[in-house]
Amino acid sequence: MTALTELTTMEDWEHILEKSNEQAVMIIKHSTACPISADAWEEVQAGVEEMSESEAEFVFVKVIESRPVSQKIADDIEIKHESPQAILVKNKKAVWDTSHSDITKQAIQSAVRS
């Protein structure tokens, strides 16, 4: 089982972006005010709990509470912001993303393991 780490500062994001040079990073953009995001969050948690830390680093950002960090992520990896959203980053580039009801346990696991 691996853990989800919250990104709350620009420094958190910069550290994770650098880490993507060494290990895949799955970023989850989550809205605490959206029922679709709540459903996606359950799927993410189910998927992550069956994976090991060696497969990927799993992080999340609350898009309302940490809006500047969420926007910086979109800008840095040049991917349109959505919420909820799952983005797999390797070597500082988005290599996979999905959003809304397409965020499933299976989609998360498949993206990381492919």
ABEGO torsion letter per residue (X at the ends): XBBBBBBABAAAAAAAAAAAAABBBBBBBBBAABAAAAAAAAAAAAAAAABBAAABBBBBBBAAAAAAAAAAAAAAAGBBBBOBBBBBBBGGBBABBBBEAABBAAAAAAAAAX
